[in-house]
Structure formats: structure tokens, C-alpha cells
Amino acid sequence: MAWFWLILGGCFEVGFTTCLRFVDGFRNIPWTIGFLVSVGLSMALLELASRTIPMGTAYAVWGGIGALGTVLVGIWWFGEPAGAARIALIFGLVACIAGLKLVGGGH
């Protein structure tokens, strides 16, 4: 169950980085609320997962999921570049996250 919480926490990390784009100095209240809720849930789920999964592994996977998701949101929603090198590096990031899951211990 810890891996489920960790993956979900990584998804909320994507949520808070996406919201961060729109908070406008924390003056845009709906996006600011979305940011704060996403940060709180993301951190809480990371903490919950790290009770079972070694902290270094949990943090690396959580951050990797957030980075991967944020890059994909940037490409799909905001028209950021998606060149061959960038896509190859995204696949490398996915491989590293999967590798940490395989060797990371925990339940």
C-alpha cells in the first residue's frame, strides 16, 4: 500500500507544480487553494509512504514522478518542446523510477 500512497503523492506534486504556474504571486485565490491543498496532500502521502519505504528511495521516486508528470503537463498543455532528446530523457527518468521501485525495499 505504501507504493500506492507514494505514487498518489507524486501525482499531487504534479498538481501543485501546475497550480504554481497560475497563482500569480498567490493573488489568484482558486489556484492558490489548489496549490496549498496539493502541497499538503503530496507531503502527507510522501510521509505516509516513507514509514515503510526507505526515505531516500521514497523521496527519489516521489520527485521523479513529480518531475516526469510536470514535464508531460508542460508538453501537453503548455506547448513546451518535445524533441527527441527530451523524450529519451523522459524514458530514462521512467526507467530510473522503475528501477528504484524494484530495488528500493519496503512493501
Contacts in CASP RR format, 6 or more apart in sequence:
PFRMAT RR
TARGET T0000
AUTHOR 0000-0000-0000
METHOD contacts of the structure
MODEL  1
MAWFWLILGGCFEVGFTTCLRFVDGFRNIPWTIGFLVSVGLSMALLELAS
RTIPMGTAYAVWGGIGALGTVLVGIWWFGEPAGAARIALIFGLVACIAGL
KLVGGGH
1 107 0 8 1.000
2 48 0 8 1.000
2 49 0 8 1.000
2 51 0 8 1.000
2 52 0 8 1.000
2 53 0 8 1.000
2 106 0 8 1.000
2 107 0 8 1.000
3 49 0 8 1.000
3 53 0 8 1.000
3 101 0 8 1.000
3 107 0 8 1.000
5 45 0 8 1.000
5 48 0 8 1.000
5 49 0 8 1.000
6 45 0 8 1.000
6 46 0 8 1.000
6 49 0 8 1.000
6 53 0 8 1.000
6 58 0 8 1.000
6 61 0 8 1.000
6 62 0 8 1.000
6 65 0 8 1.000
7 61 0 8 1.000
7 65 0 8 1.000
8 45 0 8 1.000
9 41 0 8 1.000
9 42 0 8 1.000
9 45 0 8 1.000
9 46 0 8 1.000
9 49 0 8 1.000
9 62 0 8 1.000
9 65 0 8 1.000
10 42 0 8 1.000
10 45 0 8 1.000
10 46 0 8 1.000
10 62 0 8 1.000
10 63 0 8 1.000
10 64 0 8 1.000
10 65 0 8 1.000
10 66 0 8 1.000
11 65 0 8 1.000
11 66 0 8 1.000
12 38 0 8 1.000
12 39 0 8 1.000
12 40 0 8 1.000
12 41 0 8 1.000
12 42 0 8 1.000
12 45 0 8 1.000
13 38 0 8 1.000
13 42 0 8 1.000
13 62 0 8 1.000
13 63 0 8 1.000
13 65 0 8 1.000
13 66 0 8 1.000
13 70 0 8 1.000
14 65 0 8 1.000
14 66 0 8 1.000
14 69 0 8 1.000
14 70 0 8 1.000
14 73 0 8 1.000
15 34 0 8 1.000
15 38 0 8 1.000
15 42 0 8 1.000
16 34 0 8 1.000
16 35 0 8 1.000
16 38 0 8 1.000
16 39 0 8 1.000
16 42 0 8 1.000
17 66 0 8 1.000
17 70 0 8 1.000
17 73 0 8 1.000
18 70 0 8 1.000
18 73 0 8 1.000
18 77 0 8 1.000
19 31 0 8 1.000
19 32 0 8 1.000
19 34 0 8 1.000
19 35 0 8 1.000
19 38 0 8 1.000
20 35 0 8 1.000
21 78 0 8 1.000
22 28 0 8 1.000
22 31 0 8 1.000
23 31 0 8 1.000
23 32 0 8 1.000
23 35 0 8 1.000
24 31 0 8 1.000
26 32 0 8 1.000
42 62 0 8 1.000
46 58 0 8 1.000
46 59 0 8 1.000
46 62 0 8 1.000
49 58 0 8 1.000
49 62 0 8 1.000
50 58 0 8 1.000
50 59 0 8 1.000
52 106 0 8 1.000
52 107 0 8 1.000
53 61 0 8 1.000
53 104 0 8 1.000
53 105 0 8 1.000
53 106 0 8 1.000
53 107 0 8 1.000
54 104 0 8 1.000
54 105 0 8 1.000
54 106 0 8 1.000
57 100 0 8 1.000
57 104 0 8 1.000
57 105 0 8 1.000
60 96 0 8 1.000
60 97 0 8 1.000
60 100 0 8 1.000
61 97 0 8 1.000
61 100 0 8 1.000
61 101 0 8 1.000
64 93 0 8 1.000
64 96 0 8 1.000
64 97 0 8 1.000
65 97 0 8 1.000
67 93 0 8 1.000
68 90 0 8 1.000
68 93 0 8 1.000
68 94 0 8 1.000
68 97 0 8 1.000
71 80 0 8 1.000
71 86 0 8 1.000
71 90 0 8 1.000
72 90 0 8 1.000
74 80 0 8 1.000
75 81 0 8 1.000
75 82 0 8 1.000
END
